[in-house]
Every structure is written in structure tokens, then in C-alpha cells.
Amino acid sequence: MSISPVGAAWCPTRLADLVLKIEVWDAAIGDAMEMQEGQFYSIRNVRARVSLGGFLEGKLVERKICRLEETRASSDEHLKALLE
């Protein structure tokens, strides 16, 4: 099983098979609508499932999206690695 490659202009070709599609439902919709391009977010409790096409994708129902502040990278090892 693999992730469906992204064929969108916003996604660099070298990252096309590293982007996970996440469908957002119910309480999580409001948080997802407030997300902004160019910002970093932590998304917790994403449920994995297989799409009809046989690819891995995610589903998020709860309010588990949190914007990350780059200034806090020294105390967040995952954000620090992402920025490096």
C-alpha cells in the first residue's frame, strides 16, 4: 500500500509521493478551514484508511489541528527537524 502521488502545482515533484491526503469531517472542519498556506501544523489523531483506489489516506473528525510557532522549534524536536 502506498500514498497516492499528488499532481498539484503547489507540490514539488520530489515530494509528490510524501503528501498524505486527509479528509476532514464534523468538528475538525472549522480548524481545517482556518489553516493558512506557508504555516506549520500538528495534526493529531488522524485515522488511517485505504481509499477506493487502494491508496493510504487519512480521516480527521475531532478538533486536533494545532498551528506551530517557528519560534518554539528549540523545544519541539519534530518542528526543529522539519525546519532544518
C-alpha positions in Angstrom: 0.0 0.0 0.0 1.3 3.5 -0.8 0.3 7.1 -0.7 -1.5 8.5 -3.9 1.0 10.8 -5.6 0.0 14.5 -5.7 -0.2 16.1 -9.1 -0.9 19.7 -8.0 1.1 22.8 -8.8 1.7 23.6 -5.1 3.5 20.3 -4.5 7.1 19.9 -5.7 7.6 16.8 -7.8 10.2 15.4 -5.3 7.6 15.5 -2.5 4.6 14.2 -4.6 4.7 10.7 -3.0 5.2 12.0 0.6 2.0 14.1 1.0 -0.9 12.3 2.8 -4.4 13.2 1.8 -6.5 13.8 4.9 -10.3 14.1 4.7 -11.7 16.4 7.4 -15.2 15.9 8.9 -17.5 17.2 11.6 -15.8 19.2 14.4 -12.5 19.4 12.6 -13.9 21.3 9.6 -13.6 24.7 11.3 -10.0 24.3 12.3 -9.1 23.0 8.8 -10.8 26.0 7.1 -8.6 28.3 9.2 -5.3 26.7 8.1 -3.1 29.0 6.1 -0.6 28.2 3.4 3.0 28.6 4.5 2.3 27.7 8.1 3.2 24.6 10.0 0.6 22.5 11.8 0.4 19.5 14.1 -2.5 17.2 13.3 -3.1 14.6 15.9 -5.3 11.5 15.9 -5.6 11.1 12.2 -7.2 7.8 11.3 -5.6 5.8 8.5 -7.7 4.1 5.9 -7.4 2.7 2.4 -9.1 4.7 -0.3 -11.3 3.1 -3.0 -8.2 3.4 -5.3 -6.2 1.3 -2.9 -4.1 4.2 -1.5 -3.4 5.2 2.1 -5.2 8.3 3.2 -6.3 9.9 6.5 -9.5 11.0 8.1 -9.9 13.5 10.9 -13.1 14.1 12.8 -12.1 15.7 16.1 -10.5 19.2 16.7 -6.9 18.1 16.7 -5.2 20.7 14.5 -2.7 23.0 16.2 -0.7 25.7 14.5 3.0 25.5 15.3 5.1 28.6 16.0 8.6 28.5 14.4 9.9 30.4 17.5 9.3 27.3 19.6 11.4 25.0 17.4 14.0 24.7 20.1 11.5 22.9 22.4 9.8 20.9 19.7 12.1 18.3 18.2 9.8 17.4 15.3 9.3 21.1 14.2 13.1 21.7 14.5 13.8 18.7 12.2 11.2 19.9 9.8 12.7 23.4 9.6 16.2 22.0 9.1 
